[in-house]
Amino acid sequence: MLFDFLTSLIDEYSFLNVFKYLTFRTGLSLMTSLVIVFLIGGPLIKFFSKMDITGPIRQDGPIDHIVKKSGTPTMGGIIIIIGMLTSTLLWADLTNIYIWSLIFISISLGTLGFIDDLLKIKYRNSIGLNSKLKFFGQFFIGLITLLIIIYFSEHEFINNIYFPFFKNLIIDLGIYFIPFGLFVIIGSSNAVNLTDGLDGLATVPIMLVALSFTFISYVVGNIIFSEYLQIQYIPDVGETAIFCGAIVGSCLGFLWYNAPPAKIFMGDTGSLSLGGSLAAVAIIVKHEIVLAIIGGLFVLETVSVIIQVISFKLTGKRVFMMAPIHHHFEKKGWAESTIVIRFWIIAIILALIGLATLKLR
């Protein structure tokens, strides 16, 4: 909105030419979303507390965890989404189809998560939306997003998968890219959801992934940098950096309220939306495998749940004291802040490894 208005005045006011620069608008997007979350966060948290919008706490977890977190408001993802989308609409080029595909998936998965949170609050249980309905919702939203990207853009490389560390290892999946894309979107959405179990645990890794893909989006959409790094140049995808910057700013602002001890939880409203949105960005810029590296913490959390379920069904025994794995360390007596900070360190290391793959080819 502001981008279109300000660039229309460039002929009269030449200094407004700065708004054409992607890096400048990405910085504005980050700062705008940060300020918005700061402004609305406090009042919304008070409103949620007053309306008793609090989610159920798993009763099989550590006693200390149950006592401390009971009564904490949830659905904080609403705060993140408001900041993220407002900033994107203000500073992004709204003629760009990738921006609209990202807006669609973030709102749609956010709505699905909102329904899930609402049912948990209403019935005071941790079940929420029926798992099959939830999966179908993710499947349908992911499919629509992929179809928008495939059929309404000039993304000629959409069916390709590029592997890090290998310059010429490219696989054209053809029509099979759709199930692969759905796996990435649904998997990422659920992985972030599983990780969001301790104060601030998911927020910082989400920020790191978004920050990494802000850079990746920029270089993939820049013909000079993409040629230098020997990665595929894709026209117009640089605009997704605006969206990623908005995620970074919103999560940074949200961390102010979500840091231990959390005043509000992200809930499925935020985790499903952010996980799916980042997956869509990775698909657009053709770095799906790199997403699995940079977001390796989310992968680790998900794998721990899969191992736990398979082990219990096959042998009747559990590998971990509790899954996802962050609860395992809680059960072992680790302080919540220790788990969170150590997992943040792991996320930073994985982000650096993922970014290193851009040059190591």
HELIX and SHEET records of a PDB file:
HELIX    1   1 LEU A    2  THR A    7  1                                   6    
HELIX    2   2 SER A   14  LYS A   20  5                                   7    
HELIX    3   3 LEU A   22  LYS A   50  1                                  29    
HELIX    4   4 ILE A   63  LYS A   69  1                                   7    
HELIX    5   5 GLY A   77  TRP A   91  1                                  15    
HELIX    6   6 ILE A   97  TYR A  123  1                                  27    
HELIX    7   7 SER A  131  TYR A  151  1                                  21    
HELIX    8   8 GLY A  174  TYR A  176  5                                   3    
HELIX    9   9 PHE A  177  THR A  195  1                                  19    
HELIX   10  10 THR A  203  VAL A  220  1                                  18    
HELIX   11  11 ILE A  223  LEU A  229  1                                   7    
HELIX   12  12 VAL A  237  GLU A  239  5                                   3    
HELIX   13  13 THR A  240  ASN A  258  1                                  19    
HELIX   14  14 GLY A  267  ILE A  284  1                                  18    
HELIX   15  15 GLU A  288  ILE A  294  1                                   7    
HELIX   16  16 GLY A  296  THR A  315  1                                  20    
HELIX   17  17 ILE A  325  LYS A  331  1                                   7    
HELIX   18  18 GLU A  336  ALA A  356  1                                  21    
SHEET    1   A 2 ASN A 160  TYR A 162  0                                        
SHEET    2   A 2 ILE A 170  ASP A 172 -1                                        
END                                                                             
